Amino acid sequence: MIEIMDTTLRDGEQTATVSFSTQEKMSITYLLVELGVNRIEITSARVSEGEFEAVKKIADWARQTDNIDKIEILGFIDKGQSVDWIKKAGCKTINLLTKGSYKHVTEQLRKTPEQHLEDIKREVLYANESGITVNIYLEDWSNGIIHSEDYVYFLMDGLKDLPIKRFMLPDTLGILNPHSTWRTCRRMISRYPDLHFDFHAHNDYDLAVANTMVAAEVGVKGIHTTMNGLGERAGNASLASVIAVFHDQLNLKTSIKEESINMVSRMVESYSGQVISANQPIVGENVFTQCAGIHADGDNKNNLYFNELFPERFGRIREYALGKLSGKANIRKNIEALGIDLDEPDMLKVTNRVTELGDKKEIITQDDLPYIIADVLKNNEKEKRIKILSFAFVLTKGLRPTATVKIEIDGQEHEWTAPGDGQYHAFSKALYKIYTRLNKPTPTLTNYTVYIPPGGRTDALVQTVITWEFKGKTFKTRGLDADQTEAAVKATEKMLNIIEDM
């Protein structure tokens, strides 16, 4: 079983603008343990006093729940200061940052490889004497193994017999691809077959998950991830995607509970303030939503458009979006979910209405569907004698709105412009001026109600219900549209056709 080390709380917190509070760090730690993560890198040593207190609280909880060996902290070659900090905080593992490329040693540290090796040895032995387990990060290892292979082997030869539990191979600048990951990881494993290697990917070329897959296939024993791919620059390998690839593509076993991934992902999204892309695999809002009607039809016919990524695996459900690409199969799936039964003629009417509305907005949700059904079935009029051909509004600060209306009555076109106290009021006045000139009676508007589906979406379909009184009778008409005023216009057009027969 391959080890999963999650570094959301350390490397993930290096995402621009992301900073977790103590309570958030504790909460994410609990969730990652429940998710089944084997190891959790929670911070860097010596960051701040506040961070020290947070680490102490996490360590107290971890000891009480027998999880202290899962907690790891990034530390530095600083003459034992990181080791002392970690021990004082109550933790037991240091991930010691060393230089994995000749360029980093000579240009950043301005030391020789021999000097750096001796510094590492002293730090490792001090940690061991202090009862702290040591893992080694070979920072910039990907550049090192490509451009200064002899240096990497010199360092490894000098460290392989020390009390170091894991050697961690970071692609610090995200320069690897699956081919180079295969070659470089294989060199390390072939030369040092008895050592435990981790692989730590960055996503600069959008290859972090692919590179992680290849590293695991070659034989590394641990891999590093973050929730939602958080991390510096383009981020790290996303835990959700890595787990799906391991389980489905490589048939690798992990301790991760797939059904909890989405819940943890959403919690980290909330805490970090980093919104998950709608099309991000596994956890994105849209990834289990079918839009094309042909796909929904195929799902009804032995799941022709399913792959192994069943949403239920990850604590989610499959949805069928409604819009201009929807067919009857998509709409039927949504209607069935609402517990509504429509015959074929009504289904065709609803499908046509969804297509029409889909031309005006990208996606229609299941929340919109009851309004569409009500609009189609409750206001199903005969051939219209009255048609509102066009209308235009002028809204200027400091002036009353005006509306221009063109209407067809029994094949004859009429047009008028009028001001009003609001856009719909101006529309009504222009319309009624036409009716007055034609000596046609008009009803009285007694109530005007607007319904918007819950959720606060600014693109939600609006249902406008208007109550009218005419010749002693009261009746309602409904209009449905993404624009509130246009919904009211549609309700008015229905009213005009109704009163022709009253």
KEKE-297846 format. One line per 3 residues: their letters; for each residue x, y, z of C-alpha. Coordinates in Angstrom, 3 decimals, always signed. Example, Ala and Ser with C-alpha at 12.3 -4.5 7.8 and 13.67 -1.06 7.14 Angstrom:
<sites>
AS> +12.300:-4.500:+7.800 ~ +13.670:-1.060:+7.140
</sites>
This chain:
<sites>
MIE> +0.000:+0.000:+0.000 ~ +1.474:+3.346:-1.051 ~ +1.751:+6.110:+1.580
IMD> -0.147:+9.367:+1.134 ~ +1.458:+12.394:+2.760 ~ -0.739:+15.508:+2.604
TTL> +0.914:+18.902:+2.858 ~ -2.117:+21.188:+2.567 ~ -1.284:+22.833:+5.888
RDG> +2.353:+23.498:+4.966 ~ +2.934:+23.667:+1.213 ~ -0.736:+24.407:+0.552
EQT> -0.617:+27.374:+2.897 ~ +2.080:+28.850:+0.654 ~ -0.708:+29.593:-1.839
ATV> -0.986:+33.360:-2.260 ~ -3.503:+34.874:+0.234 ~ -4.031:+31.561:+2.101
SFS> -3.495:+31.528:+5.860 ~ -5.221:+29.048:+8.157 ~ -6.143:+29.942:+11.731
TQE> -5.302:+27.622:+14.609 ~ -8.825:+26.228:+14.717 ~ -8.858:+25.734:+10.957
KMS> -5.536:+23.885:+11.093 ~ -6.846:+21.636:+13.826 ~ -10.074:+20.999:+11.942
ITY> -8.273:+20.136:+8.693 ~ -5.915:+17.817:+10.581 ~ -8.867:+15.932:+12.091
LLV> -10.531:+15.664:+8.680 ~ -7.380:+14.416:+6.966 ~ -6.919:+11.728:+9.613
ELG> -10.538:+10.649:+9.181 ~ -10.043:+10.679:+5.417 ~ -7.300:+8.094:+5.835
VNR> -4.193:+10.164:+5.048 ~ -1.098:+8.356:+6.339 ~ +1.012:+11.416:+7.130
IEI> +0.252:+15.121:+7.486 ~ +2.821:+17.893:+7.129 ~ +1.283:+20.626:+9.237
TSA> +3.730:+23.548:+9.120 ~ +7.310:+24.810:+8.938 ~ +9.342:+25.084:+12.134
RVS> +10.082:+28.436:+13.743 ~ +7.467:+30.382:+11.762 ~ +5.887:+32.318:+14.629
EGE> +4.755:+32.044:+18.223 ~ +1.169:+31.685:+17.070 ~ +2.121:+28.790:+14.833
FEA> +3.969:+27.142:+17.712 ~ +0.821:+27.241:+19.842 ~ -1.210:+25.778:+16.990
VKK> +1.280:+22.933:+16.584 ~ +1.169:+22.231:+20.315 ~ -2.614:+21.881:+20.234
IAD> -2.471:+19.564:+17.226 ~ +0.279:+17.504:+18.868 ~ -1.724:+17.194:+22.114
WAR> -4.716:+15.896:+20.179 ~ -2.549:+13.566:+18.074 ~ -0.937:+11.978:+21.139
QTD> -4.320:+11.450:+22.808 ~ -5.703:+9.774:+19.677 ~ -2.561:+7.758:+18.854
NID> -1.869:+9.779:+15.703 ~ +1.334:+11.559:+16.688 ~ +3.463:+9.528:+14.250
KIE> +1.366:+10.942:+11.393 ~ +2.289:+14.543:+12.191 ~ +5.328:+15.973:+10.382
ILG> +6.973:+19.406:+10.314 ~ +9.341:+20.949:+7.801 ~ +12.643:+21.863:+9.456
FID> +15.921:+23.430:+8.456 ~ +19.651:+23.002:+8.854 ~ +19.978:+25.551:+11.635
KGQ> +22.224:+23.932:+14.255 ~ +19.388:+22.120:+15.957 ~ +16.951:+25.017:+16.364
SVD> +14.247:+23.363:+14.230 ~ +14.713:+20.060:+16.044 ~ +14.354:+21.786:+19.416
WIK> +11.266:+23.697:+18.227 ~ +9.594:+20.504:+17.022 ~ +10.424:+18.578:+20.183
KAG> +9.200:+21.394:+22.427 ~ +5.928:+21.526:+20.460 ~ +5.404:+17.836:+21.189
CKT> +5.957:+16.402:+17.712 ~ +8.213:+13.537:+16.674 ~ +9.076:+13.919:+12.977
INL> +11.159:+16.470:+11.074 ~ +11.152:+16.760:+7.292 ~ +14.634:+18.218:+6.957
LTK> +15.130:+20.583:+4.019 ~ +18.425:+19.971:+2.226 ~ +19.723:+20.953:-1.193
GSY> +19.125:+18.430:-3.966 ~ +20.970:+20.285:-6.739 ~ +24.551:+21.464:-7.079
KHV> +23.338:+24.891:-8.165 ~ +21.349:+25.409:-4.959 ~ +24.284:+24.374:-2.779
TEQ> +26.890:+26.528:-4.453 ~ +24.809:+29.572:-5.348 ~ +22.237:+29.809:-2.545
LRK> +24.185:+28.368:+0.379 ~ +27.591:+29.277:-1.110 ~ +29.027:+26.034:+0.243
TPE> +30.780:+23.040:-1.220 ~ +28.936:+19.711:-1.465 ~ +31.251:+18.330:+1.230
QHL> +30.384:+21.159:+3.614 ~ +26.660:+20.722:+3.022 ~ +26.904:+16.971:+3.595
EDI> +28.607:+17.499:+6.933 ~ +25.965:+20.027:+7.978 ~ +23.203:+17.539:+7.159
KRE> +24.928:+14.731:+9.057 ~ +25.212:+16.844:+12.196 ~ +21.521:+17.802:+12.003
VLY> +20.399:+14.218:+11.436 ~ +22.459:+12.851:+14.318 ~ +21.258:+15.606:+16.652
ANE> +17.623:+14.868:+15.749 ~ +18.191:+11.167:+16.325 ~ +19.728:+11.843:+19.747
SGI> +16.702:+14.041:+20.543 ~ +14.243:+11.268:+19.710 ~ +13.049:+12.920:+16.505
TVN> +12.478:+10.832:+13.366 ~ +14.137:+12.288:+10.258 ~ +12.878:+12.442:+6.683
IYL> +14.995:+14.308:+4.124 ~ +13.723:+16.703:+1.466 ~ +16.196:+16.992:-1.445
EDW> +15.043:+20.445:-2.538 ~ +15.294:+21.055:-6.320 ~ +16.068:+17.346:-6.788
SNG> +14.493:+17.286:-10.276 ~ +16.978:+19.885:-11.529 ~ +19.734:+18.161:-9.574
IIH> +19.229:+14.696:-11.052 ~ +18.989:+16.157:-14.586 ~ +21.846:+18.692:-14.458
SED> +24.102:+17.534:-11.592 ~ +23.527:+13.790:-11.239 ~ +26.957:+13.200:-9.678
YVY> +26.161:+15.667:-6.903 ~ +22.861:+13.905:-6.092 ~ +24.650:+10.535:-5.871
FLM> +27.436:+12.065:-3.757 ~ +24.851:+13.363:-1.297 ~ +22.867:+10.123:-1.239
DGL> +25.961:+7.971:-0.806 ~ +26.901:+10.084:+2.183 ~ +23.439:+9.878:+3.780
KDL> +22.076:+6.422:+2.950 ~ +23.488:+4.750:+6.051 ~ +22.333:+7.412:+8.515
PIK> +19.129:+7.089:+10.595 ~ +16.919:+8.640:+7.904 ~ +13.494:+7.069:+7.414
RFM> +12.507:+8.585:+4.067 ~ +14.209:+10.406:+1.199 ~ +11.750:+12.810:-0.434
LPD> +12.235:+13.771:-4.083 ~ +10.657:+17.157:-4.885 ~ +10.056:+18.499:-8.356
TLG> +10.394:+21.890:-6.706 ~ +9.949:+24.005:-9.833 ~ +7.534:+21.679:-11.613
ILN> +9.880:+20.989:-14.536 ~ +9.294:+17.241:-14.946 ~ +7.003:+15.443:-17.346
PHS> +5.912:+11.795:-17.196 ~ +8.871:+10.649:-19.320 ~ +11.503:+12.460:-17.275
TWR> +9.760:+11.458:-14.037 ~ +10.004:+7.819:-15.105 ~ +13.713:+8.094:-15.941
TCR> +14.804:+10.050:-12.890 ~ +12.798:+8.162:-10.270 ~ +13.945:+4.885:-11.776
RMI> +17.583:+5.916:-11.444 ~ +17.129:+6.613:-7.735 ~ +15.235:+3.401:-6.997
SRY> +17.624:+1.245:-9.035 ~ +20.706:+2.709:-7.344 ~ +19.226:+2.644:-3.824
PDL> +16.684:-0.221:-3.825 ~ +16.546:-0.515:-0.028 ~ +15.654:+3.121:+0.646
HFD> +12.164:+4.599:+1.010 ~ +11.549:+7.339:-1.565 ~ +8.674:+9.844:-1.634
FHA> +7.760:+11.939:-4.674 ~ +6.624:+15.554:-4.321 ~ +5.154:+17.130:-7.483
HND> +4.410:+20.721:-8.448 ~ +1.910:+21.646:-11.141 ~ +3.614:+24.353:-13.202
YDL> +2.965:+22.478:-16.477 ~ -0.310:+20.936:-15.267 ~ +1.480:+17.577:-14.981
AVA> +1.622:+17.088:-11.207 ~ -0.963:+14.294:-11.122 ~ +0.498:+12.571:-14.204
NTM> +4.012:+12.760:-12.776 ~ +2.814:+11.437:-9.432 ~ +1.150:+8.504:-11.200
VAA> +4.375:+7.630:-13.029 ~ +6.475:+7.936:-9.859 ~ +4.147:+5.498:-8.118
EVG> +4.251:+3.147:-11.100 ~ +8.063:+3.161:-11.036 ~ +8.075:+2.239:-7.359
VKG> +8.263:+5.196:-4.999 ~ +6.737:+4.248:-1.670 ~ +5.122:+7.572:-0.776
IHT> +3.619:+10.521:-2.619 ~ +2.718:+14.057:-1.529 ~ -0.582:+15.808:-2.238
TMN> -2.645:+18.790:-1.174 ~ -6.411:+19.197:-0.986 ~ -7.756:+20.946:-4.097
GLG> -4.202:+21.176:-5.472 ~ -3.322:+24.114:-3.213 ~ +0.303:+25.206:-3.275
ERA> +2.778:+27.808:-4.407 ~ +2.507:+29.117:-7.977 ~ +0.378:+26.573:-9.911
GNA> -0.038:+24.362:-6.859 ~ +0.646:+20.730:-6.028 ~ -0.865:+17.400:-7.007
SLA> -4.538:+17.278:-5.986 ~ -5.300:+14.489:-3.519 ~ -8.682:+13.754:-5.105
SVI> -7.268:+13.312:-8.606 ~ -4.260:+11.307:-7.420 ~ -6.437:+8.877:-5.475
AVF> -8.806:+8.355:-8.409 ~ -5.840:+7.668:-10.702 ~ -4.194:+5.284:-8.229
HDQ> -7.360:+3.309:-7.610 ~ -8.598:+3.149:-11.215 ~ -5.548:+3.448:-13.471
LNL> -2.862:+1.693:-11.424 ~ -5.021:-0.563:-9.232 ~ -2.978:+0.652:-6.269
KTS> -4.420:+0.380:-2.794 ~ -4.439:+3.348:-0.449 ~ -5.984:+3.989:+2.951
IKE> -8.055:+6.921:+1.636 ~ -11.849:+6.808:+2.095 ~ -13.105:+8.046:-1.254
ESI> -16.591:+8.866:+0.007 ~ -15.147:+11.558:+2.324 ~ -13.038:+13.361:-0.280
NMV> -15.682:+15.855:-1.399 ~ -16.625:+16.873:+2.148 ~ -12.982:+17.547:+3.102
SRM> -12.407:+19.350:-0.192 ~ -15.336:+21.711:+0.440 ~ -14.184:+22.418:+3.979
VES> -10.689:+23.327:+2.756 ~ -12.250:+25.480:+0.037 ~ -14.172:+27.370:+2.725
YSG> -11.178:+27.801:+5.027 ~ -8.708:+28.742:+2.297 ~ -10.964:+31.105:+0.363
QVI> -9.673:+29.481:-2.841 ~ -12.726:+28.611:-4.940 ~ -12.562:+25.212:-6.633
SAN> -12.771:+25.442:-10.413 ~ -16.129:+24.132:-11.624 ~ -14.396:+21.669:-13.963
QPI> -11.729:+20.434:-11.524 ~ -11.779:+16.617:-11.641 ~ -13.590:+14.752:-8.866
VGE> -14.483:+17.806:-6.732 ~ -15.492:+20.479:-9.289 ~ -19.140:+21.530:-9.299
NVF> -19.751:+20.476:-12.914 ~ -17.741:+17.253:-13.240 ~ -20.677:+14.948:-12.564
TQC> -23.167:+16.994:-14.574 ~ -24.276:+15.812:-18.016 ~ -25.341:+18.630:-20.346
AGI> -25.945:+16.938:-23.692 ~ -29.258:+15.186:-24.078 ~ -27.621:+12.311:-25.966
HAD> -25.519:+11.561:-22.875 ~ -28.551:+11.362:-20.624 ~ -30.221:+9.101:-23.172
GDN> -27.139:+6.873:-23.166 ~ -27.173:+6.746:-19.372 ~ -30.708:+5.364:-19.584
KNN> -29.445:+2.663:-21.962 ~ -27.015:+0.654:-19.822 ~ -24.915:+3.662:-18.724
LYF> -23.267:+4.159:-22.115 ~ -21.692:+7.462:-21.038 ~ -20.406:+6.390:-17.617
NEL> -16.791:+5.711:-16.703 ~ -15.484:+4.290:-13.458 ~ -15.712:+7.683:-11.736
FPE> -19.156:+7.140:-10.262 ~ -20.026:+10.255:-8.235 ~ -21.326:+8.173:-5.313
RFG> -17.771:+6.938:-4.758 ~ -16.807:+10.469:-3.759 ~ -19.890:+11.414:-1.770
RIR> -21.624:+13.098:-4.716 ~ -24.531:+12.492:-7.113 ~ -24.857:+12.671:-10.896
EYA> -26.844:+15.635:-12.206 ~ -28.346:+16.442:-15.589 ~ -28.041:+20.067:-16.597
LGK> -30.838:+21.785:-18.462 ~ -30.240:+24.149:-21.344 ~ -30.264:+24.486:-25.105
LSG> -28.413:+21.155:-25.497 ~ -30.937:+19.263:-23.383 ~ -33.086:+16.547:-24.862
KAN> -36.052:+14.732:-23.416 ~ -33.740:+12.302:-21.600 ~ -32.007:+15.091:-19.645
IRK> -35.294:+16.727:-18.764 ~ -36.924:+13.435:-17.832 ~ -34.047:+12.653:-15.427
NIE> -34.609:+15.961:-13.639 ~ -38.385:+15.663:-13.610 ~ -38.163:+12.137:-12.173
ALG> -35.900:+13.482:-9.422 ~ -38.648:+15.965:-8.542 ~ -41.293:+13.219:-8.440
IDL> -43.274:+14.714:-11.346 ~ -44.856:+12.596:-14.110 ~ -45.505:+14.141:-17.553
DEP> -47.002:+12.554:-20.654 ~ -45.203:+12.829:-24.002 ~ -47.040:+15.920:-25.328
DML> -46.352:+17.854:-22.134 ~ -42.771:+16.590:-22.100 ~ -42.301:+17.987:-25.605
KVT> -43.680:+21.356:-24.531 ~ -41.348:+21.499:-21.545 ~ -38.373:+20.434:-23.697
NRV> -39.070:+23.194:-26.213 ~ -39.373:+25.759:-23.415 ~ -36.099:+24.648:-21.808
TEL> -34.342:+24.961:-25.171 ~ -35.766:+28.444:-25.686 ~ -34.673:+29.570:-22.215
GDK> -31.307:+27.871:-22.621 ~ -30.494:+30.253:-25.456 ~ -30.674:+33.083:-22.924
KEI> -28.603:+31.610:-20.084 ~ -25.839:+29.049:-19.934 ~ -27.347:+26.550:-17.496
ITQ> -30.849:+25.978:-16.179 ~ -30.882:+24.171:-12.857 ~ -33.302:+21.687:-11.355
DDL> -34.479:+24.518:-9.084 ~ -35.725:+26.320:-12.192 ~ -37.625:+23.330:-13.561
PYI> -40.838:+23.584:-11.501 ~ -41.262:+27.162:-12.690 ~ -40.780:+26.102:-16.301
IAD> -43.340:+23.316:-15.963 ~ -45.838:+25.678:-14.328 ~ -45.229:+28.283:-17.013
VLK> -45.783:+25.816:-19.834 ~ -48.672:+23.781:-18.451 ~ -50.651:+26.374:-16.502
NNE> -50.520:+28.969:-19.273 ~ -50.918:+26.764:-22.302 ~ -52.863:+29.096:-24.570
KEK> -54.214:+28.559:-28.077 ~ -52.852:+30.376:-31.131 ~ -52.205:+33.932:-29.994
RIK> -54.266:+36.750:-31.448 ~ -52.158:+39.306:-29.567 ~ -48.378:+39.247:-29.993
ILS> -45.896:+41.621:-28.392 ~ -43.399:+41.937:-31.233 ~ -40.767:+44.079:-29.558
FAF> -40.145:+46.471:-26.713 ~ -37.319:+48.743:-25.613 ~ -36.563:+50.591:-22.395
VLT> -34.575:+53.757:-21.746 ~ -33.306:+54.191:-18.192 ~ -31.468:+57.449:-17.437
KGL> -30.384:+58.748:-14.051 ~ -32.562:+61.650:-12.970 ~ -35.248:+60.986:-15.606
RPT> -38.330:+58.770:-15.647 ~ -37.919:+55.480:-17.529 ~ -39.562:+55.246:-20.923
ATV> -40.729:+52.242:-22.906 ~ -41.472:+51.736:-26.596 ~ -43.817:+48.854:-27.447
KIE> -44.695:+47.283:-30.782 ~ -47.696:+44.942:-30.682 ~ -49.643:+42.911:-33.249
IDG> -53.437:+42.628:-32.819 ~ -55.241:+40.364:-35.278 ~ -52.485:+40.872:-37.842
QEH> -52.239:+44.678:-37.450 ~ -49.113:+46.284:-35.939 ~ -49.267:+49.180:-33.460
EWT> -46.487:+51.092:-31.693 ~ -46.334:+53.630:-28.833 ~ -43.838:+55.198:-26.432
APG> -44.637:+56.311:-22.885 ~ -42.847:+57.285:-19.636 ~ -43.525:+55.625:-16.301
DGQ> -42.445:+55.301:-12.687 ~ -40.547:+52.106:-13.509 ~ -39.724:+50.028:-16.564
YHA> -42.769:+47.777:-16.366 ~ -45.024:+50.738:-15.506 ~ -43.766:+52.562:-18.607
FSK> -44.368:+49.413:-20.679 ~ -47.932:+49.124:-19.347 ~ -48.704:+52.793:-20.079
ALY> -47.457:+52.496:-23.670 ~ -49.487:+49.325:-24.147 ~ -52.640:+50.803:-22.648
KIY> -52.299:+53.925:-24.847 ~ -52.523:+51.630:-27.864 ~ -55.601:+49.924:-26.409
TRL> -57.228:+53.293:-25.615 ~ -56.744:+54.464:-29.223 ~ -58.375:+51.237:-30.403
NKP> -61.241:+51.551:-27.872 ~ -60.298:+48.175:-26.419 ~ -60.866:+47.569:-22.674
TPT> -57.976:+46.731:-20.350 ~ -57.902:+44.896:-17.012 ~ -56.769:+46.160:-13.630
LTN> -53.517:+44.808:-12.207 ~ -54.244:+43.801:-8.598 ~ -51.071:+41.934:-7.597
YTV> -47.547:+41.510:-8.967 ~ -45.315:+38.783:-7.478 ~ -41.789:+37.741:-8.416
YIP> -40.370:+34.298:-7.530 ~ -36.667:+33.501:-7.704 ~ -35.317:+30.000:-6.923
PGG> -33.357:+29.732:-3.644 ~ -29.592:+30.099:-3.537 ~ -29.078:+33.755:-4.401
RTD> -27.947:+33.082:-7.986 ~ -27.904:+36.242:-10.071 ~ -28.588:+34.204:-13.238
ALV> -31.646:+32.402:-11.826 ~ -34.811:+32.185:-13.859 ~ -37.466:+34.574:-12.591
QTV> -41.165:+33.681:-12.500 ~ -43.452:+36.696:-12.469 ~ -47.064:+36.032:-11.472
ITW> -49.540:+38.862:-12.120 ~ -53.103:+38.886:-10.821 ~ -55.643:+40.698:-12.969
EFK> -59.289:+41.768:-12.599 ~ -61.440:+42.084:-15.714 ~ -65.225:+42.228:-16.098
GKT> -65.709:+41.057:-12.524 ~ -63.360:+38.093:-12.878 ~ -59.968:+37.583:-11.233
FKT> -57.265:+35.483:-12.896 ~ -53.467:+35.038:-12.920 ~ -50.890:+34.797:-15.652
RGL> -47.254:+33.721:-15.349 ~ -44.132:+34.696:-17.230 ~ -40.752:+33.003:-16.990
DAD> -37.423:+34.435:-18.082 ~ -33.906:+35.182:-16.886 ~ -34.883:+38.876:-16.941
QTE> -37.552:+40.012:-14.472 ~ -39.080:+42.665:-16.725 ~ -39.254:+40.318:-19.713
AAV> -40.950:+37.716:-17.511 ~ -43.560:+40.339:-16.645 ~ -44.003:+41.202:-20.342
KAT> -44.666:+37.531:-21.137 ~ -47.257:+37.345:-18.358 ~ -48.907:+40.454:-19.790
EKM> -49.040:+39.027:-23.313 ~ -50.822:+35.959:-21.927 ~ -53.299:+38.233:-20.157
LNI> -54.088:+40.131:-23.367 ~ -54.926:+36.899:-25.188 ~ -57.114:+35.675:-22.323
IED> -59.267:+38.823:-22.199 ~ -59.952:+38.590:-25.940 ~ -62.237:+35.646:-25.180
M> -63.849:+37.073:-22.021
</sites>
